[in-house]
Amino acid sequence: MSASLGAAALITFRPSLDSLTCGGAAQHSPRYYDPTGSVIIRVEDTLYRLSDHLMQIRSKVFEHMFSLHPTPDPEGTTDSNPVFLGSTLASEFDALVEFLFYPRVRKQDMKTLCGILHLSSRYLIEDGREYAIEKLQTHPEWNAAHQLGLGVAHQVRDWIEPAFRELVARPIHAITPQEITGIGFPTFYQLVLVKEKISQHRHALAYFDVPFEPGLTCRTRIQCQREWAKVWYGTFAKMLIHPETPKSDATVLKAIDQSAGHIEGGSGALAKEEAMIEEGLGVVLQYKGPFGGHGFAFRGPRGADFARHGTGPPRPAYAEMSTCLPVTHAARRPVLKPRSMPVLPTTDARPARGAMEVPEHELGIMILLL
């Protein structure tokens, strides 16, 4: 299997809707087209008619969007000239509208909660974001892959570290392709790098004799060193590379400390895994996700840019991979040509360490690891 084919098998990209033109006639939402509504919004091929007043109260983005000076032919007043929300799925917008306008009938399935979190982060709806975070982390289907992928994509920092550590400890074959898609490729790549470093570290320790300083009860140094070699290779080295339940270097070090002697030079030889995890976690924590404090953007129904738009960069394709469930699109949407992995946004003009595009030969290495 080539690297490119392997990557395609692992990652399902979610195309950016900003690059799609609206094809076909838009249909009224069967649930959320209120004739008394004050603004008409188009999401994909669905029209919504809603109260712009309530939307402005709940969202800083909508407040800015609907408070601009009117034009001779303002968007949002007719079905033929609606406000078009690009890069938004109708299913997600349904979830957001239900949260904003119908609080007593809120669904709490994973897909709905993910949609609320996604659009609340995008449109700066604080109570929607808090609601989704609270409900997701107590949902029975919630797992570490969801937690890490959504934590990075939506900057829920309390989710990232515990989920990353849990997945580092999980065997690579126990992480499913669907979970990889939810985690997002850049984050998963860092996860694999950390796991590979730890594996190499453990095998090196198991192969080479770790220096040992005899304890006070040792009669002769040579005799104790021989006994130590037997104990090391017969017990402790096997703990590091056990095929089903390998132990961390810290766990092995604790077991050694309970013996009659100690590792020469302190715990340096058996205290490196934590630093490896911290290094990978530091890279992941630099990822800013799709919104990262930037502005917003929206387009008209024919793809034309309007004057009233945000100043932030377009939403990166990376964020499109961080979703609760596998993403499918309606057949009426045009198929996009494959897109390359983008450079992740950082706080300055330089890309963060580990945030560059992954070379093709390294993709091949990653596929082999799986």
QUIHUQUI-V795306 format. One line per field, one symbol per residue. psi: psi as a letter, one per 40 degrees, with the letter a starting at -180 (. if undefined). burial: I if it has 16 or more other C-alpha atoms within 10 Angstrom, else O. A space follows every 10 residues. Layout:
psi->???
burial->???
//
This chain:
psi->hidddddddd hhihihedei ihiihiiihe dfghdeieih hhhbfhhihi hdddddddhd dddddeeihi idgiiedide gihhhifhid dddddddddd dgdefhifid dddddddddd ddefgddddd ddddddeeid ehiddddddd dddefgdedd ddddddddeh ideehidddd dddhdddddd dddddddddd dddddddihh ihhiadehdi dddddddddd ddddcddddd fhddgiiidd dddddddeae aihheaeddf fedddddddd ddddeehead dfeaaiiiii eeeihidhii eiiihiddde egidihhiii dehihiiiii hihiiieaeh iiheeiihid ddddddddd.
burial->OOIOOOIOOI IIIIIIIIOI IIOOOIOIIO OIIIOOOOII IIIIIIIIII OIOOIIOIIO IIIOIIOOOO OOOOIIIOIO IIIIIIIIII OIIIIIIIII OOOOOIOOOI IIIIIIIIII IIIIIOOIIO OIIOIIOOOO OOOIIIIIII IIIIIOOOII IOIIIOIIOO OOOOOOOIII IIIIIIIIII IIIIIIOIIO IIOOIIOOOI OIIIOOOOOO OOOIIOOIIO OIIOOIIIII IOOOOIIIIO IIIOOIOOOO IIIOOOOOII IIIOOIIOOI IOIIIIIIII IIOOIIIIII IOOOOOOOOO OOOIIIIIII IIIIOIOOOO OOOOOOOOOO OOIIIIOOOO OIOIIOOOOO OOIIOIIOOO
//
